[in-house]
């Protein structure tokens, strides 16, 4: 099979899709498609081209049964611009290959992320990592935004002054805040990209990284519509249970008492609730 060309993907190549206030996602290149997945899966027994429905069924079977190697045949390269605090969450996904702009060689741009009023909230009482769903009143949120901007302007003014005075760029950058925008190229195969999307599209993920994940999902859909449909059904909108939880589920469905106790029961019930919401 020759190089895969997907017309829908070709239409969005090198186009910037805005995320947050100053960020973007750009699909630089892709290698493979749905056809590459089915081709690599069928190579072991030499089957020829199948119908679209058979291809979709095969892809769905592979994903449901975690036969992941055919998905690694599809590779995406993105150009991303995002706040540094989002980028530091991003690099936790270690299977990606990344090349980022260097503050040692380049003068960092005067570009900082300032969240909208609707994104500014107090710490959640039931989540040590996240914010409340209810944002602060507009007047309080505007005060926070004003303080963000003042701090960013002061930090960049100091940075620029140090660079102009001849101080090494690698030293001058130290005081720049995490809201500073950075850029990098990021390459990842489809198997690991689906894992990334599963985690970063989740409602518990930080709002800012979710917005990037949503744009990337749309781009992946252009390249691999059948694989993406299977991902959304079998991974993103699915809930898994461990052995104890399966026993509890059987008991509850049989009208018996839930055998789980304390925190295990709480996690089980949360999974049920999340599954219904999905």
C-alpha positions in Angstrom: 0.0 0.0 0.0 1.4 3.4 -1.0 1.6 6.5 1.2 -1.8 7.3 2.8 -3.4 10.5 1.6 -6.6 11.6 3.4 -8.3 14.6 1.6 -10.0 15.8 4.8 -6.6 15.8 6.6 -4.9 17.6 3.8 -7.3 20.5 4.1 -6.2 21.3 7.7 -2.5 20.7 7.3 -0.4 23.7 8.5 -3.6 25.6 9.6 -3.6 27.2 13.0 -6.6 26.3 15.3 -6.8 28.8 18.1 -6.9 27.5 21.7 -7.2 29.7 24.8 -6.4 33.4 24.3 -3.1 33.2 22.4 -2.4 29.5 21.8 -2.9 27.2 18.9 -2.7 23.6 17.5 -1.3 23.0 14.0 -1.2 19.6 12.3 2.2 19.6 10.7 2.2 16.1 9.2 0.6 12.7 9.5 1.7 9.2 8.5 -0.9 6.5 7.9 -4.7 6.4 8.3 -7.5 4.0 9.0 -6.3 2.0 6.0 -2.8 1.7 7.5 -4.3 0.2 10.6 -6.2 -2.5 8.8 -3.4 -3.2 6.4 -0.9 -3.8 9.2 -3.4 -5.9 11.1 -4.1 -8.1 8.1 -0.5 -8.6 6.9 -0.1 -11.7 9.0 -2.6 -13.6 6.8 -2.3 -11.6 3.6 -5.9 -10.6 3.2 -6.7 -8.0 0.6 -8.8 -4.8 0.7 -12.1 -5.2 2.5 -15.3 -3.2 2.5 -15.6 0.0 4.7 -17.9 -1.8 7.1 -15.4 -4.7 7.5 -12.5 -2.3 8.0 -14.5 -0.4 10.7 -15.4 -3.7 12.4 -11.8 -4.8 12.4 -10.6 -1.5 13.9 -13.3 -1.7 16.5 -12.3 -5.3 17.4 -8.6 -4.4 17.7 -9.3 -1.5 20.0 -11.9 -3.3 22.2 -9.4 -6.2 22.7 -6.4 -3.9 23.1 -4.5 -5.2 20.1 -2.7 -1.9 20.0 0.3 -2.4 17.7 -1.6 -1.6 14.4 -2.5 1.8 15.8 1.2 2.5 16.4 1.6 2.5 12.6 -0.2 5.9 12.4 1.8 8.9 13.5 0.9 12.5 14.0 3.2 15.6 14.2 1.7 18.8 15.8 3.0 22.3 16.3 1.6 23.5 19.6 1.6 26.8 21.4 0.5 26.8 25.0 1.3 28.2 28.5 4.2 26.6 30.2 2.1 25.1 33.0 0.1 23.2 30.4 3.2 22.1 28.6 4.6 20.6 31.9 1.4 18.5 32.2 1.9 17.5 28.5 5.4 16.1 28.9 4.1 13.6 31.5 3.0 11.6 28.4 6.5 10.2 27.8 5.9 8.3 24.6 5.7 11.5 22.7 8.7 13.0 20.9 9.1 16.7 21.6 11.3 19.7 20.6 10.6 22.9 22.4 11.7 26.5 21.9 14.7 27.3 24.1 14.9 30.3 26.3 18.7 29.9 26.4 18.9 30.6 22.6 15.8 32.7 21.9 14.3 35.8 23.4 11.0 34.8 24.9 7.9 36.6 23.5 5.9 38.9 25.7 2.9 36.5 25.6 1.1 35.3 28.7 -2.1 33.4 29.4 -4.8 35.3 31.2 -7.9 33.1 31.9 -11.3 34.3 31.2 -13.6 35.2 34.1 -15.5 32.0 33.6 -12.3 30.0 34.2 -11.4 31.6 37.6 -12.7 29.8 40.6 -11.8 28.8 44.2 -10.1 25.5 45.1 -12.6 22.6 45.0 -13.4 21.2 48.4 -13.6 17.6 47.2 -10.7 17.7 44.8 -7.1 18.6 45.9 -6.0 19.1 42.3 -8.9 21.1 40.7 -11.1 24.2 40.9 -14.8 24.5 41.7 -17.2 24.2 38.9 -18.8 27.5 39.9 -16.6 30.5 38.9 -15.9 33.5 41.1 -18.3 36.5 40.9 -17.3 38.7 38.0 -15.9 41.5 40.2 -13.6 39.1 42.0 -12.6 37.4 38.8 -11.7 40.7 37.2 -9.5 41.6 40.3 -7.7 38.3 39.8 -7.2 39.0 36.1 -5.8 42.4 36.9 -3.3 41.0 39.3 -2.2 38.3 36.8 -1.6 41.0 34.1 0.3 43.3 36.5 2.5 40.4 37.7 3.2 39.3 34.1 4.0 42.8 32.9 6.4 43.4 35.8 8.2 40.0 35.3 8.6 40.5 31.5 9.9 44.1 32.0 12.5 42.8 34.4 13.4 40.0 32.0 13.7 42.4 29.0 15.9 44.8 31.0 18.2 42.0 32.1 18.6 40.8 28.5 19.3 44.3 27.2 21.9 44.8 29.9 23.8 41.8 28.5 22.8 39.2 31.2 22.8 35.7 29.8 19.3 34.7 28.5 19.4 31.4 30.5 19.7 33.5 33.7 17.3 36.3 32.7 14.4 33.9 32.0 14.4 32.4 35.5 11.8 34.8 36.9 9.3 34.4 34.1 6.0 32.9 35.3 4.3 29.7 34.3 1.7 31.6 32.3 4.3 32.4 29.6 3.6 30.8 26.3 5.9 28.3 24.8 6.0 26.4 21.5 7.0 22.9 20.5 6.7 20.2 17.9 5.2 17.0 19.3 5.0 13.6 17.6 3.1 10.6 18.8 1.6 7.4 17.4 -2.1 6.8 17.5 -2.1 4.2 20.2 -0.4 6.5 22.7 -2.4 9.5 21.4 -5.6 7.8 22.3 -4.3 7.2 25.8 -3.4 10.9 26.0 -6.9 11.9 24.8 -8.6 9.5 27.2 -6.9 11.2 30.2 -6.9 14.8 29.0 -10.5 14.9 27.7 -11.8 13.7 31.1 -13.8 16.2 33.1 -11.3 15.9 35.9 -8.4 17.1 33.7 -7.5 20.8 34.0 -9.7 23.0 31.8 -6.8 24.5 29.8 -5.3 21.2 28.7 -8.8 19.8 27.9 -9.3 22.6 25.3 -6.1 21.5 23.5 -7.2 17.8 23.7 -10.6 18.7 22.1 -8.9 20.3 19.1 -6.5 17.4 18.7 -9.4 15.0 18.8 -11.1 16.8 15.9 -7.8 16.6 13.9 -7.3 12.9 14.6 -10.9 12.4 13.4 -10.0 13.9 10.0 -7.2 11.4 9.6 -8.7 8.3 11.1 -12.5 8.7 11.3 -13.1 4.9 11.9 -10.5 4.6 14.6 -11.7 7.8 16.3 -15.3 6.6 16.4 -14.1 3.4 18.0 -12.0 5.3 20.5 -15.0 7.5 21.5 -17.2 4.5 22.0 -14.8 2.0 23.6 -12.4 4.2 25.5 -13.6 7.8 26.0 -17.2 7.0 26.8 -16.5 3.7 28.6 -16.2 2.8 32.3 -14.1 -0.1 33.5 -14.6 -2.2 36.7 -12.0 -4.3 38.5 -12.8 -7.8 39.8 -14.2 -6.7 43.2 -16.4 -4.1 41.5 -17.7 -6.7 39.0 -18.8 -8.9 41.9 -20.5 -5.9 43.5 -22.2 -5.1 40.2 -23.5 -8.6 39.9 -24.8 -8.5 43.5 -26.6 -5.2 43.0 -28.2 -6.3 39.7 -29.4 -9.5 41.5 -31.0 -7.4 44.2 -28.5 -8.2 46.8 -26.5 -6.0 49.2 -23.4 -4.3 47.8 -20.5 -6.2 49.4 -18.0 -3.3 49.0 -17.3 -1.1 52.0 -16.2 2.5 52.7 -14.0 4.0 50.1 -14.3 1.0 47.7 -18.0 1.4 47.6 -17.7 5.2 47.2 -15.4 4.7 44.1 -17.7 2.0 42.7 -20.8 4.3 43.0 -18.8 7.2 41.5 -18.0 5.0 38.5 -21.7 4.1 38.1 -22.6 7.7 38.3 -20.0 8.8 35.8 -21.1 6.0 33.5 -24.7 7.2 33.5 -23.6 10.8 32.9 -21.5 9.7 29.9 
